């Protein structure tokens, strides 16, 4: 039976090959394209590869499908190590370039350029300067489409190489880092927001199969961006510590103390690295506030304030004056931690939720809420079963943290597992006289939420 199918396949391939040759002699682009497309659709890439070059030579503008299928063919050859690697890589680049040059209205030009640069880097084609400049142009001109994790890490590796080769100074390298990490955080936040909304639907029992697939896909995306962020931060970590940053900026302070942009960059970087105890930070905050009072300077003044009420006053003022979402999230998180330390869990929860709302890929606020809920078992619920059921709510928040923030995923998953282990198990649910599986328990303490019994 297998031999019969193989014979039929070979016979059909021979017929198509003959038909293609005949169409080629007659310069019949329509027939050539149809036969080529049939082979490509059937993943008969070896046969389609033979037809690709004649089709490009004789019918270069016949259809974008020529280059799109050609892209798949060369990717397949590279993946399977068919033929000479460099020739296949150059062929792939030619297919991508063909889409850009001949069909710019129906392909994503920015993404195709990014793929060309990545291919050049991966297979050592062209110079590193050419590769870097192509990725830099794609990043600067079209950030919305610069979302490929592989392109991001390649771009940063090439930037690091330029720094090591002394083609850019440390400040320029920091600027590249700031721009790229802001982009990574942006796409993480977008996907984190989607995951949070879908997890809420899952908890309510209204998640569809299609939405479940979407949630799983977004979790994979979040994980990949987390890997990129980890690699980028690991590369820059030693260069961007307080003991490196402070001398760098102190040396320039006298010449730059009237430059608002420079002072803003100094504060942003010192804040990001928690260098807010340094005299340089205090001096820079006051200098910028004198030049141009703003949300950033109000936040800085809050950091150096001595009392909690004064800190909160300046931080609230910073949000009112306008700061970016990352700083809004950081302010709410700091306030949440202050309330939590005082045992004001309701206020702390409000601030932690606001911290995540401003930055949806920031999962630590969810983990803090889970911790507070786990500590409140004895003060929520009227029976032993209800008190233990509080753990399901804690586990839910820990699971949210794991889903949206890959940097704490392992810790958050372990935390969720621990809380689920403390919640009522199947035997307890079965023997309980007050509640059955599928019913809802509402907690009227500071938690103010419900949980459905599994």
C-alpha positions in Angstrom: 0.0 0.0 0.0 2.8 2.4 0.9 4.7 1.5 -2.3 1.5 2.2 -4.3 1.1 5.6 -2.7 4.8 6.4 -3.3 4.5 5.4 -7.0 1.4 7.6 -7.4 3.2 10.5 -5.8 6.2 10.2 -8.0 4.1 9.9 -11.1 2.1 13.0 -10.2 5.4 14.9 -9.5 6.7 13.9 -12.9 3.6 15.1 -14.6 3.8 18.5 -12.8 7.5 18.8 -13.6 6.9 18.1 -17.3 4.0 20.6 -17.3 6.1 23.3 -15.6 8.9 22.8 -18.2 6.4 23.1 -21.0 4.9 26.3 -19.5 8.5 27.6 -19.0 9.2 27.2 -22.7 6.0 29.0 -23.6 6.7 31.8 -21.0 3.3 31.0 -19.5 3.7 32.6 -16.1 0.2 31.7 -14.9 0.7 28.0 -15.4 4.2 28.1 -14.0 2.9 29.9 -10.9 0.1 27.4 -10.4 2.3 24.4 -10.6 4.9 26.0 -8.3 2.2 27.0 -5.8 0.8 23.4 -5.8 4.2 22.0 -4.9 4.8 24.5 -2.2 1.4 24.0 -0.6 2.0 20.3 -0.6 5.4 21.0 1.0 7.1 19.3 -1.9 9.9 21.8 -1.4 12.6 20.0 -3.3 10.5 20.1 -6.5 9.3 23.7 -5.8 12.9 24.8 -5.3 13.8 23.6 -8.8 11.0 25.8 -10.1 11.6 28.9 -8.0 14.6 30.4 -9.9 13.0 30.1 -13.4 9.8 31.6 -12.0 11.7 34.6 -10.4 13.7 35.1 -13.6 10.8 34.9 -16.1 7.9 36.2 -14.0 9.3 38.4 -11.2 6.1 40.4 -10.7 3.6 37.7 -11.2 2.7 37.3 -7.5 3.9 38.0 -4.0 3.3 34.2 -3.5 6.5 33.5 -5.4 8.6 35.2 -2.8 6.5 34.1 0.2 6.7 30.5 -0.8 10.3 31.0 -1.6 10.9 32.2 1.9 9.4 29.0 3.3 11.4 26.9 0.9 14.7 28.4 1.9 13.8 28.3 5.6 13.1 24.6 5.2 16.4 24.0 3.4 18.3 25.8 6.2 16.4 23.9 8.9 17.1 20.5 7.3 20.7 21.4 6.2 19.9 20.8 2.5 22.5 22.3 0.2 25.1 24.9 1.0 24.2 27.1 4.1 25.4 30.5 2.9 23.7 30.0 -0.5 20.4 29.2 1.2 20.8 32.1 3.6 21.4 34.5 0.7 18.4 32.9 -1.1 16.2 33.6 1.9 17.4 37.2 2.0 16.6 37.5 -1.8 13.1 36.3 -1.1 12.5 38.8 1.7 14.0 41.6 -0.4 11.8 40.6 -3.3 8.7 41.1 -1.1 9.9 44.5 0.0 10.9 45.7 -3.5 8.0 44.4 -5.5 5.1 44.1 -3.2 5.5 46.7 -0.4 1.8 47.4 -0.2 0.9 43.8 0.8 3.7 42.8 3.1 5.0 44.3 6.4 8.1 46.0 5.1 9.5 46.8 8.5 9.2 43.2 9.7 10.8 41.9 6.5 13.7 44.2 6.9 14.1 43.0 10.5 14.1 39.4 9.3 16.8 40.2 6.7 19.1 41.7 9.4 18.5 38.7 11.7 19.4 36.3 8.8 22.5 38.3 8.0 23.6 38.2 11.7 22.7 34.5 12.1 24.6 33.3 9.0 27.4 35.9 9.1 26.5 37.8 6.0 27.6 41.4 5.6 29.3 43.4 8.3 28.1 43.9 11.8 27.7 47.6 11.2 25.3 46.8 8.3 23.4 44.4 10.5 23.2 46.9 13.4 22.1 49.8 11.1 19.3 47.8 9.6 17.9 46.8 13.0 18.4 50.3 14.3 16.5 51.8 11.4 13.6 49.3 11.9 13.5 49.9 15.6 13.6 53.7 15.4 11.2 54.1 12.4 8.6 51.5 13.4 8.6 50.5 17.0 5.1 49.1 16.8 6.3 46.3 14.6 9.6 45.7 16.4 8.2 42.9 18.5 10.3 39.8 17.5 12.2 38.6 20.6 15.0 37.3 18.5 15.4 40.6 16.7 15.5 42.4 20.0 18.3 40.3 21.5 20.2 40.5 18.2 19.9 44.3 18.2 21.2 44.6 21.7 24.1 42.1 21.2 25.2 44.2 18.2 24.9 47.4 20.2 27.0 45.8 23.0 29.6 44.9 20.4 29.7 48.5 19.2 30.3 49.6 22.8 33.1 47.1 23.3 34.6 48.2 20.1 34.4 51.9 21.3 32.1 52.9 18.5 29.6 54.3 21.0 30.2 55.6 24.5 28.6 54.4 27.7 25.9 57.0 27.8 24.8 56.1 24.2 24.8 52.5 25.2 22.6 53.3 28.1 20.2 55.2 25.8 19.9 52.1 23.6 19.2 50.0 26.6 16.6 52.4 27.9 14.8 52.5 24.5 14.8 48.8 24.1 13.7 47.8 27.6 10.9 50.4 27.3 9.8 48.6 24.1 10.0 45.2 25.8 8.0 46.4 28.8 5.4 47.9 26.5 4.7 44.7 24.7 4.9 42.7 28.0 2.3 45.1 29.4 0.0 44.7 26.4 0.1 41.0 26.6 -0.1 41.0 30.4 -3.3 43.0 30.3 -4.9 40.5 28.0 -3.8 37.6 30.2 -5.2 39.3 33.4 -8.6 39.8 31.7 -8.7 36.3 30.4 -7.7 34.8 33.8 -10.6 36.8 35.4 -12.9 35.2 32.9 -11.4 31.8 33.7 -12.0 32.3 37.5 -15.6 33.2 36.7 -16.0 30.1 34.6 -16.8 32.0 31.4 -13.6 31.4 29.4 -14.1 29.9 25.9 -11.8 27.3 24.3 -10.6 30.0 21.8 -9.8 32.4 24.7 -8.0 29.6 26.5 -5.7 29.1 23.5 -5.2 32.8 23.2 -4.2 33.0 26.9 -1.7 30.2 26.5 -0.2 31.8 23.5 0.2 35.1 25.3 1.8 33.4 28.2 4.4 31.9 25.8 5.0 35.4 24.4 5.4 36.9 27.9 7.9 34.1 28.8 10.0 34.9 25.6 10.1 38.6 26.3 11.1 37.8 29.9 14.1 35.8 28.5 15.1 38.7 26.4 14.8 41.2 29.3 16.9 38.9 31.5 19.6 38.6 28.9 19.7 42.4 28.3 19.7 43.2 32.0 22.5 40.6 32.7 24.6 42.2 30.0 24.2 45.8 31.3 24.0 44.9 35.0 27.7 45.4 35.9 27.9 48.6 33.8 24.8 50.2 35.3 25.3 49.7 39.0 25.3 52.7 41.4 29.0 52.6 41.8 29.5 53.0 38.0 26.6 55.4 37.4 27.3 57.9 40.1 31.0 58.7 39.2 29.9 58.9 35.5 27.3 61.5 36.2 29.1 63.4 39.0 31.9 64.1 36.5 29.4 65.8 34.2 27.1 67.5 36.7 28.7 71.0 36.8 28.5 71.3 33.0 25.1 69.7 32.7 23.2 71.0 35.8 21.2 73.5 33.7 20.3 70.8 31.1 16.8 69.5 31.8 17.0 66.5 29.5 20.3 65.4 31.0 19.0 65.8 34.6 15.9 63.8 33.7 18.0 61.0 32.3 20.1 60.9 35.4 17.1 60.7 37.7 15.5 58.0 35.6 18.5 55.8 35.7 19.4 56.4 39.4 15.7 55.6 40.3 15.7 52.5 38.2 18.8 51.2 40.0 17.5 52.4 43.5 20.4 54.8 43.8 18.1 57.3 45.5 20.2 57.6 48.7 23.2 59.1 46.8 23.9 62.8 47.3 24.0 63.1 43.5 20.3 62.0 43.3 19.2 64.6 45.9 21.2 67.3 44.2 19.8 66.4 40.8 16.2 66.3 42.0 16.5 69.7 43.5 18.3 71.2 40.4 15.6 69.8 38.1 12.8 71.0 40.3 14.2 74.5 40.3 14.5 74.5 36.5 11.1 72.8 35.8 8.8 71.5 38.5 7.2 68.3 37.2 5.8 64.9 38.1 9.3 63.5 37.9 10.7 66.0 40.3 7.8 65.6 42.7 8.4 61.8 42.7 12.1 62.5 43.5 11.2 64.8 46.3 8.9 62.1 47.7 11.8 59.7 47.6 13.9 61.9 49.8 11.1 63.1 52.1 11.5 61.9 55.7 7.9 61.2 56.8 5.4 58.8 55.2 2.7 61.6 54.9 5.2 63.8 53.1 6.3 61.0 50.8 2.7 60.2 49.9 1.9 63.9 49.3 4.7 64.3 46.8 4.0 60.9 45.1 0.3 61.8 44.7 1.4 65.1 43.3 3.7 63.4 40.8 0.8 61.3 39.5 -1.4 64.5 39.2 1.3 66.4 37.4 1.8 63.5 35.0 4.4 60.7 34.9 4.8 57.6 32.7 3.0 54.4 33.5 6.1 52.8 34.8 6.5 55.5 37.5 2.8 55.5 38.3 3.1 51.7 38.9 6.2 52.2 41.1 4.5 54.9 43.2 1.4 52.7 43.8 3.6 49.7 44.7 5.7 51.8 47.2 2.5 53.0 48.8 1.1 49.5 48.9 4.2 48.2 50.7 4.0 51.0 53.2 0.3 50.1 54.0 1.1 46.4 54.1 3.9 47.0 56.7 1.3 48.8 58.8 -1.3 46.0 58.5 -3.7 48.1 56.4 -4.4 45.3 54.0 -7.4 46.9 52.3 -5.5 50.1 51.4 -2.5 48.0 50.4 -4.6 45.9 48.1 -6.0 49.0 46.4 -2.5 50.3 45.8 -1.2 47.0 44.5 -4.0 46.6 42.0 -3.4 50.1 40.8 0.3 49.3 40.4 -0.5 46.4 38.1 -3.2 48.3 36.2 -0.5 50.9 35.3 1.9 48.2 34.3 0.1 44.9 33.5 3.3 42.9 33.2 4.3 43.7 36.7 3.3 40.6 38.7 4.9 41.3 42.1 1.8 43.3 43.3 -0.3 40.2 42.7 2.1 38.2 44.7 2.0 40.7 47.6 -1.8 40.5 47.6 -1.6 36.7 47.7 0.7 37.0 50.7 -1.7 39.3 52.5 -4.7 37.0 51.8 -2.7 34.0 53.0 -2.0 35.8 56.2 -5.7 36.6 56.7 -7.2 33.1 57.0 -8.2 33.5 60.6 -9.9 36.8 60.1 -11.9 35.9 57.0 -14.6 33.3 56.9 -16.9 32.0 59.7 -16.2 28.2 59.5 -13.0 26.2 59.2 -14.0 25.3 55.6 -14.4 29.0 54.7 -11.2 29.9 56.3 -9.3 27.3 54.4 -11.2 28.4 51.2 -9.4 31.8 51.5 -6.4 30.0 50.2 -8.0 29.6 46.8 -8.2 33.3 46.4 -4.5 33.6 47.4 -3.6 31.0 44.9 -5.6 32.8 42.2 -3.5 35.9 42.7 -0.2 34.0 42.8 -1.2 32.3 39.5 -1.9 35.7 38.0 1.5 36.9 39.0 3.1 33.8 37.3 1.1 34.4 34.1 2.0 38.0 33.6 5.5 38.3 34.9 8.2 35.7 33.8 10.8 37.2 36.1 8.9 35.8 39.1 7.2 32.9 37.4 8.8 30.0 39.3 8.3 31.6 42.7 4.7 32.6 41.9 3.8 29.1 40.7 5.3 27.5 43.8 3.4 30.0 45.9 0.1 29.1 44.1 0.8 25.4 44.5 1.4 26.0 48.2 -1.9 27.9 48.7 -3.9 25.3 46.7 -2.4 22.6 49.0 -3.8 24.4 52.0 -7.2 24.9 50.6 -10.0 22.2 51.0 -9.2 19.0 49.1 -11.7 16.8 47.3 -12.5 14.7 50.3 -13.2 17.8 52.4 -15.5 19.3 49.7 -17.4 16.0 49.3 -18.1 15.7 53.1 -18.9 19.3 53.7 -22.5 20.0 54.6 -22.6 23.7 53.9 -21.1 23.9 50.4 -20.9 21.8 47.3 -18.6 21.8 44.3 -19.6 24.6 41.9 -21.0 26.9 44.6 -19.5 30.3 45.4 -18.1 31.5 48.8 -18.0 35.3 49.3 -15.6 36.8 51.8 -16.9 40.1 53.3 -13.6 41.0 55.1 -11.1 43.3 53.6 -10.6 40.7 50.7 -14.0 41.5 49.4 -14.0 38.8 46.7 -15.7 35.5 45.9 -14.3 32.1 45.0 -16.0 29.2 43.2 -15.5 25.8 44.8 -13.8 23.4 42.3 
